[in-house]
Amino acid sequence: MRRFLPALIALPLALSACATPSQRITRNLSELGVPPRQAQCMGNRLGERLSLGQLRRLQEITSIRAERLQRMSIRQIADKLTDEKDPGLVAEFLRAGVGCLI
């Protein structure tokens, strides 16, 4: 069993690397407390519309749940995304949130 332990640890990491940006956004938003259907809709929209830099910034912010283990509203997430250097990120995030209300 010990021989297989490194492989068992590496497998989820390898599989998560294969996930599309839309899938990662969806998973992270769901973990933050966004309803699953809304998270999937937002993930699809944001995955198509955001630049690589914006996707990285969103990943940084939505990964905070792992550290804090708390649920956040769309507005709270948008507040964390606020950056005077890239107001378009918040605009796209809120546009997706409102457009995906189900």
C-alpha positions as CSV (number, residue, x, y, z in Angstrom):
1,M,0.0,0.0,0.0
2,R,2.8,2.4,0.8
3,R,4.1,2.0,-2.7
4,F,0.9,3.3,-4.1
5,L,0.5,6.2,-1.7
6,P,2.3,8.8,-3.9
7,A,0.2,7.8,-6.9
8,L,-3.0,8.1,-4.9
9,I,-2.0,11.6,-3.8
10,A,-0.9,12.7,-7.3
11,L,-4.1,11.4,-9.0
12,P,-6.5,14.1,-7.8
13,L,-3.9,16.7,-8.7
14,A,-3.4,15.3,-12.2
15,L,-7.2,15.2,-12.7
16,S,-7.7,18.7,-11.5
17,A,-5.1,19.9,-14.0
18,C,-7.3,18.4,-16.7
19,A,-10.4,20.4,-15.7
20,T,-11.3,23.3,-17.9
21,P,-11.4,26.9,-16.5
22,S,-15.2,26.7,-16.6
23,Q,-15.2,23.5,-14.5
24,R,-12.8,24.9,-12.0
25,I,-14.8,28.1,-11.7
26,T,-18.0,26.1,-11.2
27,R,-16.5,23.9,-8.5
28,N,-15.0,26.8,-6.6
29,L,-18.2,28.8,-6.7
30,S,-20.2,25.8,-5.5
31,E,-17.8,25.4,-2.7
32,L,-18.2,29.0,-1.7
33,G,-22.0,28.5,-1.4
34,V,-23.3,29.6,-4.8
35,P,-26.2,27.3,-5.8
36,P,-25.0,24.5,-8.1
37,R,-27.1,25.5,-11.2
38,Q,-26.1,29.1,-10.9
39,A,-22.4,28.2,-10.3
40,Q,-22.4,26.0,-13.4
41,C,-24.0,28.8,-15.5
42,M,-21.5,31.4,-14.2
43,G,-18.6,29.0,-14.7
44,N,-19.6,28.5,-18.3
45,R,-20.0,32.2,-19.0
46,L,-16.8,33.3,-17.1
47,G,-14.7,30.5,-18.6
48,E,-15.6,31.9,-22.1
49,R,-15.3,35.6,-21.3
50,L,-12.3,36.1,-19.0
51,S,-8.7,36.6,-20.0
52,L,-6.1,34.3,-18.6
53,G,-5.0,36.9,-16.0
54,Q,-8.6,37.4,-14.9
55,L,-9.1,33.6,-14.6
56,R,-6.0,33.5,-12.4
57,R,-7.3,36.3,-10.2
58,L,-10.7,34.6,-9.9
59,Q,-9.0,31.4,-9.0
60,E,-7.0,33.1,-6.2
61,I,-10.1,34.7,-4.7
62,T,-12.4,31.6,-5.0
63,S,-9.8,29.4,-3.4
64,I,-10.1,31.3,-0.1
65,R,-12.9,29.0,1.0
66,A,-10.3,26.2,1.6
67,E,-8.6,28.5,4.1
68,R,-11.7,30.0,5.8
69,L,-14.3,27.3,5.3
70,Q,-17.1,29.8,4.9
71,R,-19.9,30.5,2.4
72,M,-19.9,33.7,0.5
73,S,-22.6,35.5,-1.5
74,I,-22.0,36.7,-5.1
75,R,-21.7,40.2,-3.7
76,Q,-19.0,39.2,-1.1
77,I,-17.0,37.4,-3.8
78,A,-17.3,40.5,-6.1
79,D,-16.1,42.7,-3.3
80,K,-13.0,40.5,-2.9
81,L,-12.4,40.7,-6.7
82,T,-12.5,44.5,-6.7
83,D,-9.3,45.8,-8.2
84,E,-8.8,49.2,-9.6
85,K,-6.4,47.8,-12.2
86,D,-9.1,45.5,-13.7
87,P,-12.7,46.7,-13.1
88,G,-13.7,44.5,-16.0
89,L,-13.3,41.4,-13.9
90,V,-15.9,42.5,-11.3
91,A,-18.2,43.7,-14.1
92,E,-18.1,40.3,-15.9
93,F,-18.5,38.4,-12.6
94,L,-21.6,40.4,-11.6
95,R,-23.0,40.2,-15.1
96,A,-22.7,36.4,-15.0
97,G,-24.2,36.3,-11.5
98,V,-27.2,38.3,-12.5
99,G,-27.6,36.6,-15.9
100,C,-27.5,33.2,-14.2
101,L,-30.1,33.8,-11.5
102,I,-32.2,30.7,-11.6
